[in-house]
Amino acid sequence: MNESEKRAFVSKDGKAFATFSNGDTYDGEYKGKKRHGKGTYTWESTGAVYTGLYADGKRDGKGTMTYPDGSVYVGLWRKNKRHGHGVYTYANGDKYCGNWEADVRSGQGTYLYLRSKTQFTGQWVNGSCPDGKWSYYSDDLQEKHRPFVADVRSGRIVRYVKSEEENPKLVFEEKKEEKKAENEPPVGAFAADSA
């Protein structure tokens, strides 16, 4: 628990509203003198707001956090960290939808790039996704998907397919024996901005 979330003294279990000396507020349930159950915590200094479940004084279970920059996370928490499935919408409109482990993107997930209408889907490790599929997406059900799919392995595009009407056309495919030079940087940076 960080300093701005110090517990106010609550003498009995149940619902209470607390205002802390730093101006932060908590409106919700307490058990054993700790935040436990449903509640809303508001950080006065930053404007951040968490609404959701608490266990033993920590964000734990399903909840929504709105951050000072306007980004929003809706999903599961464990011991004050994003953990389990969740959707993080960044201030620029990009989204990550997938699994988290201790506040880091980890496991199956998709990062949607709003501006380019592309998405990258794969297995995330320590916040980045070295292998997966990159393709266009549409948030408008009437809009026809633009034809494009790329397979990425170890941060490199290894296969690129462009559909032309109903006939897909292989544009590029890396040969298996082809290896990149030792000092060559990886092609494409698929480690999306940190949350």
C-alpha positions in Angstrom: 0.0 0.0 0.0 1.5 3.4 -0.9 1.7 6.4 1.4 -1.3 8.2 -0.1 -3.5 5.2 0.6 -2.9 5.0 4.4 -6.0 3.6 6.1 -8.1 5.9 8.2 -9.2 4.5 11.5 -12.5 2.7 11.1 -13.9 1.1 14.3 -16.3 -1.4 12.7 -17.0 -3.4 9.6 -19.3 -2.0 7.0 -19.6 0.9 4.6 -17.9 4.2 5.4 -16.6 7.4 3.8 -13.1 8.5 4.7 -11.1 11.7 3.8 -7.4 11.4 4.4 -5.0 14.2 5.5 -3.6 14.5 1.9 -7.1 15.1 0.5 -7.6 11.5 -0.9 -11.0 10.0 -0.3 -12.4 6.4 0.0 -16.1 5.6 -0.2 -16.7 1.9 0.3 -16.7 -1.1 2.5 -14.3 -2.0 5.3 -13.6 -5.3 7.1 -11.1 -5.7 9.9 -10.3 -2.0 9.7 -9.1 -2.4 6.1 -10.7 -1.6 2.7 -12.5 -4.8 1.8 -15.3 -5.3 -0.7 -16.6 -2.6 -3.1 -15.2 0.9 -3.0 -14.0 4.0 -4.8 -10.7 5.6 -4.0 -9.8 9.1 -5.4 -6.3 10.6 -5.3 -6.7 14.3 -4.7 -3.2 15.3 -6.0 -3.5 13.5 -9.4 -7.2 13.0 -10.0 -6.8 9.3 -10.5 -9.8 7.2 -9.5 -10.2 3.5 -8.8 -13.7 1.9 -8.5 -13.9 -1.8 -7.8 -13.1 -4.6 -5.4 -10.7 -4.5 -2.5 -9.3 -7.4 -0.3 -7.3 -6.9 2.8 -6.7 -3.2 2.0 -5.6 -3.6 -1.6 -7.1 -3.4 -5.1 -8.0 -7.1 -5.7 -10.6 -8.5 -8.1 -12.5 -6.6 -10.8 -12.0 -2.9 -11.0 -11.6 0.2 -13.1 -8.8 2.7 -12.7 -8.8 6.1 -14.5 -5.3 7.5 -14.6 -4.3 11.2 -14.5 -3.5 11.2 -18.3 -7.0 10.0 -19.1 -6.0 6.4 -19.8 -8.3 3.7 -18.3 -7.8 0.1 -17.2 -10.8 -2.2 -16.8 -10.0 -5.6 -15.6 -8.7 -7.8 -12.8 -6.3 -6.8 -10.0 -4.2 -8.6 -7.4 -2.5 -6.9 -4.5 -2.7 -3.4 -6.1 -1.4 -4.6 -9.5 -3.1 -5.3 -12.8 -3.2 -9.1 -12.9 -5.3 -11.4 -15.0 -7.4 -10.3 -18.0 -8.0 -6.6 -18.7 -8.3 -3.8 -21.2 -6.1 -0.8 -21.0 -7.1 2.2 -23.1 -4.3 4.6 -23.6 -4.8 8.4 -23.7 -4.1 8.4 -27.5 -6.9 5.8 -28.1 -4.7 2.7 -28.5 -5.8 -0.3 -26.5 -4.3 -3.5 -25.1 -6.7 -6.3 -24.5 -5.3 -9.4 -22.8 -3.5 -10.8 -19.9 -1.4 -9.0 -17.2 0.9 -10.3 -14.6 2.1 -8.0 -11.8 1.3 -4.8 -13.8 3.1 -6.1 -17.0 1.5 -7.3 -20.2 2.1 -11.1 -20.1 0.4 -14.0 -21.9 -2.1 -13.8 -24.8 -3.0 -10.3 -25.8 -3.8 -7.9 -28.6 -2.5 -4.3 -29.0 -4.8 -2.1 -31.2 -3.2 0.9 -32.8 -6.0 3.4 -33.3 -4.4 5.7 -35.8 -3.3 3.0 -38.3 -6.2 0.7 -37.6 -3.8 -2.2 -37.1 -3.5 -4.8 -34.4 -0.8 -7.0 -33.1 -1.8 -10.3 -31.5 0.4 -12.8 -29.8 2.1 -14.0 -26.6 3.4 -11.2 -24.5 6.5 -11.6 -22.4 7.7 -8.9 -20.0 5.6 -6.2 -21.7 6.6 -6.9 -25.3 5.4 -9.4 -28.0 8.3 -10.9 -30.0 6.0 -13.3 -32.0 2.5 -12.8 -33.4 0.3 -11.6 -36.2 0.0 -8.0 -37.3 -3.1 -7.0 -39.4 -5.6 -4.3 -40.1 -8.8 -4.2 -38.1 -12.1 -2.3 -38.3 -14.3 -1.0 -35.5 -17.0 -0.4 -38.1 -18.9 -3.6 -38.9 -19.9 -2.1 -42.3 -16.3 -1.3 -43.3 -14.6 -4.0 -45.3 -11.4 -5.2 -43.7 -8.3 -4.0 -45.6 -6.3 -7.0 -46.7 -3.0 -7.3 -44.9 -1.5 -9.8 -42.5 2.1 -10.2 -41.3 3.7 -12.9 -39.2 6.3 -11.7 -36.8 8.9 -13.9 -35.2 11.6 -12.6 -32.8 10.6 -9.0 -33.7 11.0 -9.5 -37.5 8.4 -9.7 -40.1 8.9 -13.2 -41.6 5.8 -13.4 -43.8 3.6 -10.7 -45.4 0.3 -11.5 -47.2 -1.8 -9.0 -49.1 -5.3 -10.1 -50.3 -6.5 -8.9 -53.6 -10.2 -9.3 -53.6 -10.6 -13.1 -52.9 -7.1 -14.1 -54.1 -4.5 -13.7 -51.3 -1.0 -12.9 -52.7 2.2 -13.7 -50.8 4.3 -10.5 -50.9 7.2 -11.6 -48.7 8.3 -14.6 -46.8 11.6 -14.9 -45.0 13.6 -18.0 -45.9 14.2 -20.3 -43.0 18.0 -20.4 -43.5 18.2 -16.6 -43.6 19.6 -15.2 -40.4 20.0 -11.5 -39.4 23.5 -10.2 -38.8 24.5 -10.3 -35.1 24.6 -6.4 -34.8 21.5 -5.8 -36.9 18.6 -4.3 -34.8 15.3 -6.1 -34.9 12.8 -5.0 -37.6 9.7 -3.4 -36.0 9.2 -2.4 -32.5 6.3 -4.3 -31.1 6.9 -3.4 -27.4 4.0 -1.0 -27.1 4.2 2.0 -24.8 4.4 1.1 -21.2 1.2 1.4 -19.2 
